[in-house]
Amino acid sequence: MKTIKLVSKRQKRLADLLRSTSGTIRVEDAVRVFAVKRAQANKILANWHHQGVLRRVSHGLYVPARPTDLGQVQVLEDPWILVPE
């Protein structure tokens, strides 16, 4: 049986991070969940902020972007991945 990959690595990492927090995301949360150094966690969160996945509300504090904030940003890397071959 062929397994279909429905979630990208980025989406899985984001989901893991969101499950481990109570709505707000601190750099320390990313350090703990991803087991990386603080500088790497900062880069990950900053990249997600620039991609529109997270909103930065304060220094080192992020919240998930609301669906209306995403605008024209494509949420799925490949929207056709949900359609089986």
C-alpha positions as CSV (number, residue, x, y, z in Angstrom):
1,M,0.0,0.0,0.0
2,K,1.3,3.4,-1.0
3,T,1.5,6.0,1.8
4,I,0.6,9.6,0.9
5,K,2.5,12.4,2.6
6,L,-0.2,14.9,3.6
7,V,1.9,17.2,5.8
8,S,5.2,19.0,5.0
9,K,8.0,19.0,7.5
10,R,7.4,22.7,8.2
11,Q,3.7,22.0,8.9
12,K,4.5,19.2,11.3
13,R,7.1,21.2,13.2
14,L,4.6,24.1,13.5
15,A,1.8,21.8,14.7
16,D,4.2,20.3,17.3
17,L,5.1,23.8,18.5
18,L,1.4,24.9,18.7
19,R,0.4,21.8,20.6
20,S,3.0,22.5,23.2
21,T,2.0,26.1,23.9
22,S,-1.1,27.8,25.1
23,G,-1.6,30.2,22.2
24,T,1.5,32.4,22.5
25,I,4.8,31.2,21.3
26,R,8.1,32.2,22.9
27,V,11.6,31.6,21.7
28,E,12.1,29.4,24.7
29,D,9.2,27.2,23.6
30,A,10.8,26.7,20.2
31,V,14.2,25.9,21.9
32,R,12.5,23.2,24.0
33,V,10.3,21.7,21.3
34,F,12.8,21.6,18.5
35,A,15.9,20.9,20.7
36,V,17.9,23.7,19.0
37,K,19.9,26.6,20.3
38,R,18.3,29.9,20.9
39,A,19.8,31.5,17.8
40,Q,18.4,28.7,15.6
41,A,14.9,29.0,17.3
42,N,14.9,32.8,16.6
43,K,15.6,32.1,12.9
44,I,12.9,29.6,12.6
45,L,10.3,31.9,14.2
46,A,11.5,34.9,12.2
47,N,11.2,32.9,9.0
48,W,7.7,31.8,9.8
49,H,6.8,35.4,10.7
50,H,8.1,36.6,7.3
51,Q,6.2,33.8,5.5
52,G,3.0,35.0,7.3
53,V,2.5,31.9,9.3
54,L,3.1,33.6,12.7
55,R,2.6,37.2,13.8
56,R,5.2,38.9,16.0
57,V,3.4,40.7,18.9
58,S,6.5,41.6,20.9
59,H,10.2,40.9,21.1
60,G,10.5,37.1,21.2
61,L,6.7,36.6,21.4
62,Y,4.6,35.2,18.5
63,V,1.0,34.1,17.9
64,P,-0.4,32.0,15.0
65,A,-1.6,34.0,12.1
66,R,-5.4,34.1,11.7
67,P,-6.6,32.6,8.5
68,T,-7.7,36.1,7.4
69,D,-4.2,37.3,7.9
70,L,-2.9,34.8,5.4
71,G,-4.4,36.7,2.5
72,Q,-3.0,35.2,-0.7
73,V,-0.3,33.2,0.9
74,Q,-0.5,29.5,-0.1
75,V,-1.1,27.4,3.0
76,L,-0.2,24.1,1.5
77,E,3.0,23.6,-0.4
78,D,1.2,21.5,-3.0
79,P,-2.6,21.9,-2.9
80,W,-3.1,18.8,-5.1
81,I,-1.4,16.6,-2.5
82,L,-4.8,16.0,-0.9
83,V,-6.1,14.4,-4.1
84,P,-5.0,10.7,-4.3
85,E,-3.5,9.5,-7.5
